[in-house]
């Protein structure tokens, strides 16, 4: 049996690509932690440290970092 994945979505409330990522994960029935980096400055620094990116979305799937809404990369990471 597969273990539950640890998924974090670093996002902001006004980001349309972030909404697409979250909708994609909901459609897949995947549980994830939503992190609003516009209000959580510690999480924003964590996101930058992990990805080297200032922009959102940044998705962390079991320590695999995906920047932006990349459907193929998300699908691949979710199958691991």
C-alpha positions as CSV (number, residue, x, y, z in Angstrom):
1,X,0.0,0.0,0.0
2,X,1.3,3.4,-0.9
3,X,2.1,5.9,1.8
4,X,0.4,9.3,1.9
5,X,2.3,12.0,0.0
6,X,3.4,15.2,1.7
7,X,2.3,18.0,-0.7
8,X,2.6,21.7,-0.1
9,X,1.3,24.4,-2.4
10,X,3.0,27.8,-1.9
11,X,0.6,30.3,-3.3
12,X,-1.2,33.6,-3.0
13,X,-4.9,34.3,-3.1
14,X,-4.8,36.3,-6.3
15,X,-2.6,34.0,-8.4
16,X,-4.6,32.4,-11.2
17,X,-2.0,29.7,-11.9
18,X,-2.1,28.8,-8.2
19,X,-5.8,28.3,-8.4
20,X,-5.3,25.9,-11.4
21,X,-2.8,23.9,-9.4
22,X,-5.1,23.6,-6.4
23,X,-8.1,22.7,-8.7
24,X,-6.0,20.1,-10.4
25,X,-5.0,18.5,-7.1
26,X,-8.6,18.6,-5.8
27,X,-9.8,16.9,-9.1
28,X,-7.2,14.2,-8.5
29,X,-8.5,13.7,-5.0
30,X,-5.1,14.5,-3.5
31,X,-4.7,16.1,-0.1
32,X,-2.3,19.0,0.1
33,X,-1.4,21.9,2.4
34,X,-2.1,25.3,1.1
35,X,0.4,27.9,2.2
36,X,-0.3,31.6,1.6
37,X,3.1,33.2,1.2
38,X,1.5,36.7,1.0
39,X,0.8,36.5,4.7
40,X,3.2,33.8,6.0
41,X,6.6,35.4,5.6
42,X,8.5,32.5,7.1
43,X,6.9,30.2,4.6
44,X,7.8,32.6,1.8
45,X,11.5,32.3,2.8
46,X,11.1,28.5,3.0
47,X,9.7,28.5,-0.5
48,X,12.6,30.6,-1.8
49,X,15.1,28.4,-0.1
50,X,13.6,25.3,-1.6
51,X,13.0,26.6,-5.1
52,X,15.2,29.6,-5.7
53,X,12.0,31.3,-7.0
54,X,10.2,34.4,-5.8
55,X,7.0,33.7,-7.9
56,X,4.2,31.3,-7.2
57,X,3.0,28.7,-7.4
58,X,5.7,26.4,-6.1
59,X,4.6,22.9,-5.3
60,X,6.6,20.6,-3.0
61,X,5.6,16.9,-3.5
62,X,7.7,14.8,-1.2
63,X,10.6,17.2,-1.6
64,X,10.3,17.3,-5.4
65,X,9.9,21.0,-6.3
66,X,7.7,22.0,-9.2
67,X,7.5,25.6,-10.2
68,X,4.4,26.8,-11.9
69,X,1.4,24.9,-13.2
70,X,3.2,22.1,-15.1
71,X,0.6,19.4,-15.5
72,X,3.0,16.8,-16.8
73,X,5.5,17.3,-13.9
74,X,2.6,17.1,-11.4
75,X,1.2,13.9,-13.0
76,X,4.7,12.3,-12.9
77,X,5.4,13.3,-9.3
78,X,2.0,12.1,-8.1
79,X,2.6,8.6,-9.6
80,X,5.8,8.0,-7.6
